[in-house]
Structures are given as structure tokens and as C-alpha cells.
Amino acid sequence: MRRYLPLLIVVFLASCQECSRYAKNYVADRETRKPIIGAQVFCVAATNGKQELEKNYYTDSIGSFEAMFTKGGVTQCPVMKMTISKSGYYPSRFWDPAVGDTLFLDRITN
């Protein structure tokens, strides 16, 4: 049993490290492909279905935003869930989008 103790300590310490999620994306109109300025990006860090951290961001003049979560002492990195909304568009949800991706919103038509 004693010979396994160092291995158990290493596994325990490795599971207690900080974990980060980062997103730098663009929001655009699906039809026109033009950037959507001032869209609200509501981000949640979720682990095992439990929402733990919440932050709001807004897109800038080129439709870009950056979001980041850092969580310490976790055995599993949280998932970054996003809801993007803007007046005149349907809200859209995204999970851990790749950095640099363009996220499209659909315009509400009557």
C-alpha cells in the first residue's frame, strides 16, 4: 500500500488544478453576414449540469466579444454555455464554441 501512496498524491494534486474556459468569437446576422453590434452574451460555467458562474458581455463595433472563466480546485473543467440575444433577433444558445468562430443569429421576421 505504501508504494501506491506517492501515485495517489500525484493524482490528487493533478485533480486540484485551475481550469479555464476562454472564448473570443464574433456575432453576425445569418442572412447578411454583417456583424451585430451591442448583442448581449450571457455566459454560464456549468459542471455536472450545475450552473456556477455567470457573466454578461456585449459585442463591440465589429461584433466581437471575449469571455473567460477560471475555476480552481476542480476535477472536471466546466462547460461554457452562452445565450446571445439582441432586439430584433431570436436568442441563440451555444456550448464551448471554438475560438474565432462566427456565431450567427436569425432575424425575427413578421
Secondary structure as GFF3:
##gff-version 3
##sequence-region A 1 110
A	DSSP	three_ten_helix	2	4	.	.	.	ID=ss1
A	DSSP	alpha_helix	5	14	.	.	.	ID=ss2
A	DSSP	beta_strand	19	29	.	.	.	ID=ss3
A	DSSP	beta_strand	40	47	.	.	.	ID=ss4
A	DSSP	beta_strand	50	58	.	.	.	ID=ss5
A	DSSP	beta_strand	64	71	.	.	.	ID=ss6
A	DSSP	beta_strand	79	85	.	.	.	ID=ss7
A	DSSP	beta_strand	92	95	.	.	.	ID=ss8
A	DSSP	beta_strand	102	105	.	.	.	ID=ss9
###
